[in-house]
Each structure stands twice: as structure tokens, then as C-alpha cells.
């Protein structure tokens, strides 16, 4: 093995010698999390959190903006038997749409219902899946979304997903994860795979 290959096979960092966690951690009654970026896994990570919350007996709601009732995802098939309130209120992916006016109305209705869920305070976790798209397209009012997220009942946590999260949402969030796309099967001509992608 050459010296170059040997150096490439070594780990970049040694294990930490000291506990990396900060001192003086405090408890939060709720959190706002954002999963954004151009990489895969934003919704999947959010649904993982939803499953974890449900396992702790939290009431959980999921509001999906860009997927419709005509396309039932694996997440929905898993979530509903667990008692997760799952609302797929968009009208399908908009790049396949023939009626953007209808899509905009569907997105506004999805937001109206999601806002009601948050304000009612009955769910400990609310996932707004793909909300960044209607926000960035101007289909739903950013100021209203920001106010709802900021003034949510103190025990309601929120996960918001989608590419290109607006700066105000990143600033407001407690935790922001940016998924980076290094390589994707779709770019190599491979269709979305049932059980992996949906």
C-alpha cells in the first residue's frame, strides 16, 4: 500500500479526550427544528423524530404540503397505525401540475389547518413537511408562519422541512440541519425506489 493510500485510510480525527458536551445545559419546553439543504433525508429525519415522539406517547401531527392523498408514502403507512395525525393536504408535486392556482389554494388550506393544530396546543410535535416551498413561492404568508411558530404554545415543538429555508426561519430555529447532496442515484438515471425513497 502506498503512503498516500495509507494516509487516506486513517481516520481524520481521534476520539475526543474530553466530554464535548457544553456545561450548564438547560431544559427547553419545546424546540423548533429545521431540516433544509439540497440533500436527501430532510423528511425522513423529520419522520424519525415523529416516531420517537410517538414512542414517548406524545400526540404528533404531520402536515405535508407537496404530496397528495393520491400518493401514499411509506411514512404515512407507518405513521397512521401508530396514531400520528397525518394530513397530506397538498395536491401533488407542483412541477407536474397543470393548475398552479389550485396548488396555491391547497397550500393555503394546508397552512390554515396546520396553524390551527399548532394553536390548539393538543399535539406535542407538529411536522410541517416541505413547508419551505410554499413559503418561498409566496403561497403562504411568511409573517403569519413566523408569528405562529414564534408564539406557539410552550409545549409544542415543530419540525419544518424543505430546501432553501428562508433566513428568518433559520434565525428563529433552535436547531438547523443542512443536508448536503454529494451523490444521488436519481442523477444517474435511477428512479425513486419504493421502500427507500417513499
Secondary structure by P-SEA (a helix, b strand, c coil): ccaaaaaaaccccccccccccccbbbbbccbbbbbbcccccaaaaaaaaaaaaaaaccbbbbbbcccccccccaaaaacccccccccccccccccccccaaaaaaaaaaaaaaaaaaaaaccccbbbbccaaaaaaaccccaaaaaaaaaaccccbbbbbbbccccaaaaaaccbbbbbbbccccccccccccccccc
